[in-house]
């Protein structure tokens, strides 16, 4: 008996999630001190309709045609450093658990862009 499983490469997916966050906030105007420019973005249509579905897809969620990348399940995660091994080892985990790691990577990229914009202003 065979069973489908979504295979996700950790290195690529985390790098891409971080790059997405960085692209979204690159070149932005620096907000007032002590104002978080990233968290309010979670209430936007852009986050709900574009960013989060893309991150769910990258985390191994399946698309049902109704809703976007809504069906979680078990994935095989090829860990960073193992992607060029043949055959590659993978760990089983739930797509929903891995999604949290991709959201964290997206935040890292977003905050890195904000920090870079702030350091450019200081120069």
Residue pairs with C-beta under 8 A, 6 or more apart in sequence:
5 74
5 75
5 76
5 92
6 60
6 62
6 73
6 74
6 75
6 76
6 95
7 60
7 75
7 76
7 78
7 90
8 58
8 59
8 60
8 75
8 76
8 77
8 78
8 95
8 98
9 78
9 83
10 77
10 78
10 79
10 80
10 83
11 80
11 81
11 83
12 83
13 58
13 59
13 102
13 105
14 80
14 101
14 102
14 105
15 105
16 58
17 55
17 58
17 102
17 103
17 105
17 106
17 109
18 105
18 106
18 108
18 109
18 112
19 109
20 51
20 54
20 55
20 106
20 109
21 38
21 105
21 106
21 107
21 108
21 109
21 110
21 111
21 112
21 113
22 109
22 110
22 112
22 113
23 109
23 113
24 41
24 51
24 109
24 110
24 113
25 37
25 38
25 109
25 110
25 111
25 113
25 114
25 117
26 113
26 116
26 117
27 113
27 117
28 37
28 113
28 114
28 117
29 117
30 114
30 117
30 118
30 121
31 37
37 114
38 107
38 110
38 111
38 114
41 47
41 110
49 68
51 106
53 68
53 69
54 69
55 99
55 102
55 103
55 106
56 68
56 69
56 70
56 95
56 99
57 63
57 69
58 102
59 75
59 95
59 96
59 98
59 99
59 101
59 102
60 72
60 73
60 75
60 95
60 98
61 69
61 70
61 71
61 72
61 73
61 95
61 99
62 69
62 71
62 73
63 69
63 70
63 71
64 70
64 71
72 94
72 95
72 96
72 99
73 94
73 95
74 92
74 93
74 94
74 95
75 92
75 93
75 94
75 95
75 98
76 90
76 91
76 92
77 90
77 91
77 92
77 93
77 98
78 88
78 89
78 90
79 89
79 90
79 91
82 88
82 89
82 90
